C-alpha cells in the first residue's frame, strides 16, 4: 500500500488542506514532500521501482524533500531565527 502513488497523493492533498485551515507553513512542507513522492511513483521508471520496494527508502525521500521544502518555505516567507 505504501508503494502506491495515490496514497501519497491523497496524503499530499490532506496535508495541503490542513495547511489552508492552519496557516503556519509547517504542513505545506510535508504536503510538498508527499507530492514529490507521489509524482516519483506515478512517473515510474527504475527509481520508482527501487523506491516502491522499500518503505524505509520512501520515508527517507519523503523526509528529505519535506525538510528541504520546509526550509525553502521559511526562507521564502521570511521567517528567520
Secondary structure, 3 states (H helix, E strand, C coil): CCCCHHHHHHHHHHHHHHHHHCCCCCHHHHHHHHHHHHHHHHHCCHHHHHHHCCHHHHHHHHHHHHHHHHHHHHHHHCCCC
